[in-house]
Amino acid sequence: MNETTAGRRGPSLRRHWPTGSLAGWLLLFTALFSLLSALTGLVPALVPGVLAWAAGALLFRRISRLQRVQVGVMLAVGLSGLMAAGFEGDGQNFVLNAVGGSQNLIAMLVAVGFLRLIAEADNSLTRALPRGRRALWQTLLGTHLFGAAINFSALTIIGDRLHAARPLQQAQALVLSRGFGLASLWSPMFIAMGLALTLAPSAGLLPVSLGGLAVAVPAVLLTGLLLGHNGKSDTFAGYPMRSDALKLPLLLVAIVLTGHLLAPGLAITTLITLSALSLPLLALSKRQGVEAAGNRYRRHIELALPGMAGELLLFLAAGVLTAGIAAWVEISGFELHLAHFGATEAAGLVALSGIAAVIGVHPLITLSSCAGMLLPVADSPELLALACLMSWSLGVIVSPCSGMHLAMQGRFSISGYRLMAWNWRFCLLLFVLDVAVLQLFERLL
């Protein structure tokens, strides 16, 4: 699962097993047909789009009230634009984009969930938790790097292990929140990167990732220094991270980056989907045998994939919203009165996303609403993509309603508003870092 809505488990899996199982298989076929569409062109994007919508319809009752409100508002705005375009006789293309426009992101979302299968065996309850300042740094860097490769699964694996020993403490919660949230600044395995490269389709992965790393590295160091000097680092209980546990996830990142260099014409979301679906299967088959690996995949499809109901519906609704806004812009002849989109304007987008996140508006909604109008005036698509990553990272760390914080609230009984109170000062420093890197990034382009 991703950080957007993880932790919202909804009703009992047993009670809803038939519906959940069917939805899980629909999501798997969404990913497979999305790959076929991207690699061969023989399958129209509408096919995986329809499969994803069918899964969303089956899983709608599982999402929270807040998510239903967000999805409803996005659909209402988007559908109004589609209807207006229909009355003008120019609605077909917008409708096709609304149905199939998010299928590649949803396929990536489905695929990265399988990465947890190669990490679950490392969550041993028998090893003692290391303590002290070294344990703090080890857990922070482990959460960041592990999260960069296997996404939200890292947060649950590490958090569950720490929480099993004793209720999660403030320093531990902040290590998880910041270590994981900062990984979305640069990792190609995060849905944030897929979204950024979709909203700015001509942006290059490498410069955008390097720009994100220019913020992530000092921000992670700042987190460690601040938490290490609060007087409690000597008693900090960390995660017993083994260095070999990071080999396979980091190999995955290397495969994706290498594939992008060798086949630059292939969308990064396609590379990630293909790698994330196949590598865990190969690794599990080698470790446990083909039959056992197949059984693990089947259980994941039928029990775990339905758990991404909230983020699935948010992305489906975002596709409708984006298409609807595009329709309204074309019909009205609206033009954004910006001479250009540079570092200052990019910083404004990050600030807007952060403020909206505080009141519960997910960065996905803000970015989907704004990026389509900003791209035509952007001096550099890489600058716009980097601003999207910064908006996502800042938003999920500061928002009390981000999927990451809702998950921590549900699993570890720590209020999302308490996490926001603990993080807001750090987020101001993070925003300053964002602005500085945006200015430098613009000058280097």
Buried (B, 14 or more C-beta within 10 A) or exposed (E): BBBBBBBBBBEEBEEBBEBBBBBBBBBBBBBBBBBBBBEEEEBEBBBBBBBBBBBBEBBBEBBBEBBBEBBEBBBEBBBBBBEBBBEEEEBEEBBBBBBBBBBBBBBBBBBBBBBBBBBEEBBEEEEEBBBBBEBBBBBBBBBBBBBBBBBBBBBBBBBBBBBEEEEBBBBBBBBBBBBBBBBBBBBBBBBBBBBBBBBBEEBBBEBBBBBBBBBBBBBBEBBBEBBBEEEEBEEBBBBBBEEEBBEBBEBBBEBBBEBBEEEEEBBBBBBBBBBBBEBBBEBBBEEBEEEEBBEBBBEBBBBBBBBBBBBBBBBBBBBBBBBBBBBBBBBEEEEEEEEEBBBEBBBBBBBBBBBBBBEBBBBBBBBBBBBBBBBEBBBBBBBBBBBBBBBBBBBBBBBBBBBBBBBBBBBBEBEBEBBBEBBEEBBEBBBEBBBBBBBEBBEEE
